[in-house]
Amino acid sequence: MPTSPCVLSRLTYPMLVLSILMWSSNFIVGRALGGSIGPFTLAFARWMLALLCLLPFALPRFRQSWPLVRAQWRVLLMLGLTGIALTNTLLYIALRHTTATNAVVLNSLTPVLVLVLGAVLSRQGLTRKQVAGMLLALGGALVIVLRGDWHALLRFHLGIGDVGVLAAGLCWACYTVGLRKLKPGIPAVLQMTILFAIGVVLLLPFAGYEWYRGQSLPTAGTGTVLALIYLGVFPSILAFLMYNRAIAVIGSTRAASFLYLMPAFGALLSILLLGEAVYAYHAVGLATIFAGIAVSSLPDGIYRRFLFEVGRKAA
């Protein structure tokens, strides 16, 4: 029995949170595999596994949806290039040349890039509510990644790996905003299968070059295989399907604000999986991030009443 649109709408925000949690785990697994698998090989193996999982469900829908696919092939190619082939590959490469702190700080700028790019392409300025929520959530993300020490910003510097993180964020912003350009009608499973196939085809020559040069060939250990299966199923298939669905329901601007949760989830996963300690700045940062997301998601009427009440009490 198909799920009703009303139920899907109620599930939008939980789906967004779960998708960000899965992508946060991608950083940990990607770093763990980085020493044994080349970045292009890792990205290629991840998307190939995801593609093989989706093909049996997507192929029966291909013939019926072919006219829509053919009419939008340019948009699909752009989405496959930016969201699949480039974003995670650039991150895997960047993590070899930058510190984890720099990578997380710069990755926290991705929602800002989404907002700015969306405003430029739609030729509409950002609202005060969007700016307020963006700054609040960004502040919460910085509290976590800087461990509550704002003096750490003085020690921050840009290197070639940091440029790679920024480039990955820009690619993801293009993907997020570009999803709104797709006309409805292509089934979600088929849409993701096409994007994964585009990514696999684009990555194949670079992965092949790594194999030819003998650079970081994947090992056959059980841990490596299980990690690749996890990357191929959870951060790839499930997270992308939920994120794409959320954008279709609430738009790219609101959905992108949830990306601020990534450093928070990264810290929580480090605590759970690596045994790191819990500090007050974790709670402060996470609460501030959720406050920023809430402000960005408030209806305009409620937001104006909220500002009125704050101003009245301050006076």
C-alpha positions in Angstrom: 0.0 0.0 0.0 1.6 3.3 -1.0 2.5 5.9 1.6 0.2 8.9 1.6 1.7 12.4 0.8 0.5 13.6 4.3 2.6 10.8 6.0 5.6 11.6 3.8 5.3 15.3 4.7 5.4 14.5 8.4 8.4 12.3 7.9 10.4 14.9 6.0 12.3 16.3 8.9 13.1 12.9 10.5 14.3 11.7 7.1 16.6 14.8 6.8 18.1 14.2 10.2 18.8 10.5 9.4 20.3 11.4 6.0 22.7 13.9 7.7 23.6 11.2 10.3 24.5 8.7 7.6 26.6 11.3 5.7 28.4 12.2 8.9 29.4 8.5 9.3 30.7 8.7 5.7 33.6 10.9 7.0 34.6 8.4 9.6 34.4 5.4 7.3 36.1 7.3 4.5 39.0 8.3 6.7 39.3 4.8 7.9 39.6 3.4 4.4 41.7 6.3 3.1 45.0 4.5 3.8 44.2 1.4 1.8 42.0 2.6 -1.1 42.6 5.5 -3.5 40.1 8.3 -3.4 38.8 7.6 -6.9 38.6 3.9 -6.3 36.8 4.4 -3.1 34.2 6.7 -4.7 33.8 4.4 -7.7 33.3 1.3 -5.5 30.8 3.1 -3.3 28.6 4.3 -6.2 29.0 1.0 -8.1 27.7 -1.0 -5.2 24.8 1.5 -4.8 24.0 1.2 -8.5 24.0 -2.6 -8.5 21.6 -2.5 -5.5 19.1 -0.2 -7.3 19.2 -1.6 -10.8 16.7 -4.4 -10.3 14.1 -1.9 -8.9 14.8 0.8 -11.5 15.0 -1.1 -14.8 11.2 -2.0 -14.9 10.4 1.8 -14.6 12.9 2.9 -17.3 10.8 2.5 -20.4 7.8 4.3 -19.1 9.9 7.2 -17.8 12.2 7.5 -20.8 10.5 10.5 -22.4 11.0 12.5 -19.1 14.6 11.3 -18.8 15.5 12.2 -22.4 13.9 15.6 -22.0 16.0 16.4 -18.9 19.3 14.7 -19.7 21.3 17.9 -19.3 20.0 18.5 -15.7 20.6 14.8 -14.8 24.1 15.0 -16.2 24.9 18.1 -14.1 23.4 16.4 -11.0 25.4 13.2 -11.5 28.6 15.2 -12.1 28.3 17.5 -9.1 26.5 15.4 -6.5 27.8 11.9 -7.3 31.1 12.1 -9.2 32.7 15.2 -7.6 31.5 16.0 -4.1 32.6 12.9 -2.2 35.6 12.3 -4.4 36.9 15.8 -3.6 36.3 15.2 0.1 38.2 11.9 0.0 41.1 13.7 -1.7 41.0 16.7 0.6 41.1 14.6 3.8 44.5 13.4 2.7 45.8 17.0 2.7 44.1 18.8 5.5 43.3 18.4 9.2 40.0 17.1 10.4 39.2 20.4 12.1 39.8 22.5 8.9 37.7 20.1 6.9 34.7 20.2 9.3 34.9 24.0 9.7 34.9 24.5 5.9 32.2 21.9 5.3 30.0 23.9 7.7 30.0 26.6 5.0 28.2 24.3 2.6 24.6 25.4 3.7 25.8 29.1 3.2 26.9 28.2 -0.3 23.5 26.6 -1.0 21.6 29.7 0.3 23.8 32.2 -1.7 23.7 30.1 -4.9 19.9 29.6 -4.6 19.4 33.3 -4.1 21.6 34.2 -7.1 20.0 31.7 -9.5 16.4 32.6 -8.4 17.3 36.3 -8.4 15.7 36.7 -4.9 17.6 38.1 -1.9 17.9 36.2 1.3 15.2 37.0 3.9 16.1 38.1 7.4 14.8 34.8 8.8 17.1 32.8 6.5 20.1 34.9 7.4 19.3 34.7 11.1 18.9 31.0 11.1 22.0 30.5 8.9 24.2 32.6 11.3 22.8 30.9 14.4 23.3 27.4 13.0 26.8 28.2 11.7 27.7 29.6 15.1 26.6 26.3 16.7 28.7 24.3 14.2 31.7 26.4 14.9 31.3 26.0 18.7 31.6 22.2 18.2 34.4 22.1 15.7 36.5 24.7 17.6 35.8 22.9 20.9 34.4 26.1 22.4 37.7 27.9 21.9 37.2 30.8 19.5 40.9 31.6 19.6 41.3 28.5 17.4 40.1 30.6 14.5 43.4 32.5 14.7 45.3 29.3 14.0 43.1 28.5 11.0 44.8 28.5 7.6 44.0 27.4 4.1 45.9 24.8 2.3 45.3 22.7 -0.9 43.1 20.2 1.0 41.0 23.1 2.4 40.4 24.3 -1.2 39.3 20.8 -2.0 36.7 20.9 0.8 35.4 24.2 -0.4 35.2 22.9 -4.0 33.2 19.9 -2.7 30.9 22.2 -0.8 30.3 24.2 -4.0 29.6 21.0 -5.9 27.0 20.0 -3.3 25.4 23.4 -3.4 25.0 23.0 -7.2 23.5 19.6 -6.7 21.1 20.8 -4.0 19.9 23.8 -6.0 19.8 21.8 -9.2 17.4 19.3 -7.8 14.7 21.9 -7.9 15.2 22.2 -11.7 14.1 18.6 -12.3 10.5 18.2 -13.4 8.4 15.7 -11.4 7.5 12.4 -12.9 10.7 10.4 -12.8 10.4 7.7 -10.0 12.8 8.4 -7.1 14.5 5.0 -7.5 15.1 5.5 -11.2 16.3 9.0 -10.7 19.0 7.9 -8.2 20.0 5.0 -10.4 20.6 7.3 -13.4 22.6 9.7 -11.2 24.7 6.8 -9.7 25.3 5.5 -13.3 26.5 8.9 -14.4 28.8 9.1 -11.5 30.2 5.6 -12.0 30.9 6.3 -15.7 32.6 9.6 -15.0 34.8 8.1 -12.2 35.8 4.9 -14.1 38.7 6.4 -16.0 40.2 7.9 -12.9 39.7 4.8 -10.8 41.2 2.8 -13.7 44.3 5.0 -13.7 44.7 4.4 -10.0 44.5 0.6 -10.6 47.0 0.9 -13.5 49.5 2.8 -11.4 49.0 0.3 -8.5 48.0 3.1 -6.2 46.1 2.0 -3.1 44.4 -1.0 -4.5 41.5 -2.2 -2.3 42.3 -5.0 0.1 40.1 -8.0 0.3 39.7 -7.9 4.1 36.3 -8.5 5.7 36.4 -5.1 7.4 37.0 -3.3 4.1 34.2 -5.2 2.3 31.7 -4.5 5.1 32.7 -0.8 5.1 32.2 -0.5 1.3 28.8 -2.2 1.6 27.8 0.2 4.3 28.9 3.2 2.2 27.1 1.8 -0.8 23.8 1.3 1.0 23.4 3.8 3.8 25.2 7.1 3.0 24.5 6.5 -0.7 21.1 5.0 -1.4 19.1 5.7 1.7 20.5 9.1 2.5 20.2 10.4 -1.0 16.7 9.2 -1.4 15.6 10.8 1.8 17.5 14.1 1.1 16.0 14.3 -2.4 12.5 13.7 -1.1 12.9 16.4 1.5 14.0 18.9 -1.1 10.9 18.1 -3.1 8.7 18.7 -0.1 10.3 21.7 1.7 12.7 23.2 -0.8 16.5 23.3 -1.0 17.0 26.3 1.4 15.3 24.6 4.4 16.8 21.2 3.6 20.3 22.6 3.3 20.1 24.2 6.8 20.1 20.6 8.2 23.7 20.2 6.9 24.8 22.2 9.9 24.1 19.0 11.9 27.0 17.2 10.2 29.7 18.5 12.6 27.4 17.8 15.6 26.8 14.2 14.4 30.5 13.8 13.6 31.3 14.7 17.2 28.6 12.4 18.6 29.8 9.5 16.4 33.4 10.1 17.6 32.1 9.9 21.2 30.2 6.7 20.6 32.6 4.9 18.3 36.0 6.3 19.3 35.4 6.8 23.0 36.0 10.5 23.1 34.7 12.5 26.1 31.5 14.6 26.2 32.0 18.3 26.9 29.7 21.2 27.5 30.4 22.7 24.1 28.8 19.7 22.5 25.5 20.4 24.1 25.7 24.2 23.5 26.7 23.7 19.9 24.0 21.2 19.2 21.3 23.3 20.9 22.4 26.3 18.9 22.3 24.4 15.6 18.7 23.2 16.3 17.7 26.7 17.2 19.1 28.0 13.9 17.3 25.3 11.9 14.0 26.1 13.8 14.4 29.8 13.0 14.9 29.0 9.3 11.9 26.7 9.2 9.4 29.0 11.1 6.5 30.3 9.1 6.9 34.0 8.4 3.9 35.0 10.6 5.3 33.1 13.6 8.8 34.5 13.0 7.5 38.1 13.0 5.5 37.5 16.2 8.7 35.9 17.8 10.7 39.0 16.9 8.0 41.2 18.3 8.0 39.4 21.6 11.8 39.4 21.9 11.8 43.2 21.2 9.0 43.9 23.6 10.7 42.0 26.5 14.1 43.6 25.7 12.5 47.1 25.9 
